[in-house]
Amino acid sequence: MKVGRSCLYSWQDIEAHLLENHGTMELIAEGPRRTQRIIQGELRVRVMLLGAIAERIIYKRAHELLDEEARVLSQYLREQG
């Protein structure tokens, strides 16, 4: 009987190899009741042919989430007085 050997990878291992994401967030006071948020980063998806498409989709969704976060935080702060 012949026994084969295979390698098992977790999704975390695969994602770590295929996705790279890093960046910074800077908060700058612009007065007593105003703050500017500057976000810079880089996202790379290492998948032939589909990587650039995935990067655009992820970027768009991340942008939407960050805009919504800013809107909700602004509303909360206005309500707190």
C-alpha positions in Angstrom: 0.0 0.0 0.0 1.4 3.4 -1.0 0.8 6.3 1.3 0.9 9.9 -0.1 1.9 13.0 1.6 0.3 16.4 1.4 0.6 19.8 3.0 -2.2 21.5 4.8 -2.5 25.2 5.0 -5.0 27.3 7.0 -6.8 30.2 5.4 -4.7 32.5 7.5 -1.5 31.1 5.9 -3.0 31.6 2.4 -4.3 35.1 3.2 -1.0 36.1 4.7 0.7 35.1 1.5 -1.8 36.6 -0.9 -2.8 39.8 0.9 -0.6 42.6 2.1 -2.1 45.6 3.8 -0.4 48.4 5.8 -0.9 52.0 6.5 -1.2 54.9 8.9 -4.0 57.1 10.4 -3.2 60.6 11.5 -5.5 62.8 13.5 -4.9 66.6 13.4 -6.6 69.1 15.6 -8.0 72.0 13.6 -9.6 73.9 16.4 -11.5 73.1 19.6 -14.3 71.2 17.8 -12.7 69.9 14.6 -10.3 67.2 13.7 -8.9 66.1 10.4 -8.3 62.4 9.7 -5.7 61.5 7.2 -5.5 57.8 6.2 -2.7 56.5 4.0 -2.0 52.9 3.1 -1.2 50.2 0.6 -3.1 47.1 -0.3 -1.7 44.4 -2.5 -3.6 41.3 -3.6 -1.2 38.7 -5.1 -3.5 36.8 -7.4 -2.8 36.6 -11.1 -5.2 38.7 -13.3 -7.7 39.2 -10.4 -5.5 41.0 -7.9 -6.1 44.5 -9.4 -9.9 43.9 -9.5 -9.9 42.7 -5.9 -7.8 45.7 -4.8 -10.3 48.1 -6.3 -13.3 46.3 -4.7 -11.6 46.2 -1.3 -10.5 49.9 -1.6 -14.0 51.0 -2.5 -15.6 49.1 0.4 -12.9 50.3 2.9 -13.5 53.9 1.8 -17.3 53.5 2.3 -16.8 52.0 5.8 -14.4 54.8 6.9 -16.7 57.5 5.6 -19.6 55.9 7.5 -17.5 55.7 10.6 -16.7 59.4 10.4 -20.3 60.3 9.9 -21.5 58.2 12.9 -18.7 59.6 15.1 -19.6 63.2 14.1 -23.2 62.6 14.9 -22.4 61.0 18.2 -20.2 64.0 19.2 -22.8 66.5 18.2 -25.4 64.7 20.3 -23.0 64.7 23.3 -22.8 68.5 23.1 
